[in-house]
Amino acid sequence: MRKLTYYIACSLDGFIGDPGGDASSMYSFVDGEFLEYLRTEYPETLPTHGRRALGIDHLENRRFDTIIQGRASYELALKEGITSPYAHLREYVASRTLGESPDPHVEIVADDLVGKVRELKAEEGEFGIYLCGGSRLAGELLDEIDELVIKTYPIVLGTGMPMFGSGFAVTRFGLDGVRTFNNGVIVRTYGRKR
């Protein structure tokens, strides 16, 4: 069984972006040390165009071969004219409103998202599934998430888009690892308690 990993950046107070979802306030923390960590540990989580710009497009995937993202996350790339932002992964976009995919490499999942995720998790393979976000998508898939990798940036937003846009539900995870960086960033990894 393959794992679904919610790999997400957030503020100290648990927001993944401002009320509209803009996370640009966190970009300044991607310094040399942190970028090297991303390059060596999670290279496939960087968009294809970003990998090319950094000269790391040749790096093989280490953890994931599939990505699931929400319509709002996907539309950030579309606004830049990029129809396949993670061309080095199998791409799925959860959307009931997007309609037909603008790229043959990107599959739109309009119905039974949980069923699709369970189908992907049941596949054979050494790599997992990267849940890119956003908040409502993570809330909808909370019961399917096996691992959390939370990149916490040393800022407080006060209000914004929460990590999980869902109703109240106590869901337990166990701490598997912590990595700290000189710029104040902390990456915590949690495994699902089932």
C-alpha positions in Angstrom: 0.0 0.0 0.0 1.4 3.4 -1.1 1.3 6.3 1.3 -0.5 9.6 0.9 1.7 12.4 2.3 0.4 15.9 2.9 3.6 17.9 2.4 2.8 21.4 3.3 4.3 24.8 4.4 2.7 26.7 7.2 3.1 29.6 9.6 3.7 29.1 13.3 0.0 29.6 13.9 -0.9 26.8 11.3 -1.9 28.8 8.2 -0.8 27.7 4.8 -1.4 31.2 3.3 -3.3 34.4 3.8 -7.1 34.3 3.7 -6.9 34.0 -0.1 -4.3 31.3 0.0 -1.3 33.4 -1.0 1.8 31.9 0.7 4.4 34.3 -0.8 5.3 35.6 2.7 7.1 32.3 3.3 9.3 32.3 0.1 12.1 34.3 1.8 12.9 31.3 4.0 14.0 29.2 1.1 17.6 30.1 1.5 20.7 28.1 0.5 20.6 25.6 3.4 16.9 25.0 3.1 17.0 24.7 -0.7 19.8 22.1 -0.4 17.5 20.1 2.0 14.7 20.3 -0.6 17.0 19.3 -3.4 18.4 16.3 -1.6 15.3 15.1 0.3 12.3 16.2 -1.7 13.4 17.2 -5.2 10.1 16.1 -6.8 8.1 18.5 -4.7 9.6 21.4 -6.6 7.6 22.3 -9.8 9.2 21.2 -13.1 9.9 24.8 -14.2 11.5 25.6 -10.8 13.7 22.5 -11.1 14.8 23.6 -14.5 15.6 27.1 -13.3 17.7 25.6 -10.5 19.5 23.2 -12.8 18.2 20.1 -10.9 15.7 18.8 -13.4 17.9 15.7 -13.8 17.4 14.6 -10.2 15.4 11.4 -9.8 12.3 11.2 -7.6 13.1 10.2 -4.1 9.7 9.8 -2.4 6.8 10.4 -4.8 5.8 9.6 -8.3 2.2 11.0 -8.2 0.8 14.4 -7.1 -2.8 15.4 -6.2 -3.5 19.1 -6.0 -6.6 21.2 -5.7 -8.0 23.5 -8.4 -6.8 26.7 -6.7 -3.2 25.4 -6.4 -3.3 24.2 -10.1 -4.6 27.6 -11.2 -1.5 29.3 -9.9 0.4 27.5 -12.6 -2.3 28.1 -15.3 -2.0 31.8 -14.7 1.6 31.6 -15.6 0.8 29.6 -18.8 2.0 26.3 -17.3 -0.4 23.5 -17.9 1.7 20.7 -16.4 3.5 22.1 -13.3 4.8 18.7 -12.1 5.5 17.1 -15.4 8.0 14.8 -13.7 5.1 13.2 -11.7 1.7 11.7 -12.6 -0.6 14.7 -12.1 -4.1 14.7 -10.7 -6.2 17.8 -10.1 -9.3 17.6 -7.9 -11.9 19.9 -9.3 -15.6 19.8 -9.8 -15.5 23.0 -11.9 -12.4 22.9 -14.0 -14.0 20.7 -16.7 -11.6 19.3 -19.3 -7.9 19.2 -18.6 -5.8 21.7 -20.5 -3.0 19.2 -20.7 -3.0 15.5 -21.6 -0.5 14.8 -18.8 -3.0 16.2 -16.1 -6.0 14.2 -15.2 -9.0 16.0 -13.6 -10.8 14.2 -10.8 -14.3 15.6 -10.6 -16.1 12.8 -8.8 -15.2 10.3 -6.1 -11.9 11.8 -5.1 -11.6 9.4 -2.1 -12.1 6.4 -4.4 -9.4 7.7 -6.8 -7.0 8.2 -3.9 -7.7 4.7 -2.6 -7.1 3.3 -6.1 -3.8 5.1 -6.3 -2.7 4.0 -2.8 -3.5 0.3 -3.8 -1.1 0.4 -6.7 2.2 -1.4 -6.5 5.2 0.8 -6.3 8.1 2.1 -4.2 7.0 5.7 -4.3 4.2 7.5 -2.5 1.6 10.1 -3.4 2.2 13.8 -2.8 -0.8 15.8 -1.6 0.1 19.3 -2.6 -3.0 21.1 -1.2 -4.9 23.1 -0.6 -6.9 23.3 2.6 -10.3 22.0 1.5 -8.7 19.1 -0.4 -6.6 18.1 2.7 -9.8 18.3 4.8 -11.7 16.1 2.3 -8.8 13.6 2.3 -8.0 13.7 6.0 -9.0 10.0 6.6 -6.7 8.9 3.7 -3.6 10.8 4.8 -0.9 8.5 6.1 1.9 11.0 6.7 2.3 14.7 7.4 5.5 16.6 6.4 5.0 20.1 7.8 7.5 22.8 6.9 6.9 25.5 9.6 8.2 29.0 8.9 8.9 31.4 11.7 6.1 33.8 11.0 2.7 34.4 12.5 -0.1 35.3 10.1 -2.9 35.8 12.6 -5.5 34.6 10.2 -5.5 32.9 6.9 -6.1 29.5 5.2 -5.8 26.7 7.7 -3.9 23.5 7.0 -7.2 21.5 7.0 -10.5 23.0 5.8 -12.7 20.5 7.5 -15.1 20.1 10.4 -13.9 19.1 13.9 -12.4 15.7 14.0 -9.6 14.5 16.4 -7.1 12.6 14.2 -3.9 11.3 15.8 -0.5 11.3 14.3 2.8 10.3 15.9 6.0 12.4 15.6 8.6 10.6 13.4 11.2 13.2 13.0 12.2 16.9 13.4 14.7 18.8 11.4 15.7 22.4 12.2 17.4 25.0 10.1 19.5 28.1 10.9 16.8 30.4 9.4 14.2 29.2 12.0 12.4 26.8 9.7 11.4 23.5 11.3 10.3 20.4 9.3 8.3 17.9 11.3 7.3 14.5 10.0 4.3 12.6 11.5 2.9 9.1 10.8 -0.7 8.3 11.0 -1.8 6.5 14.2 -4.3 3.8 13.0 
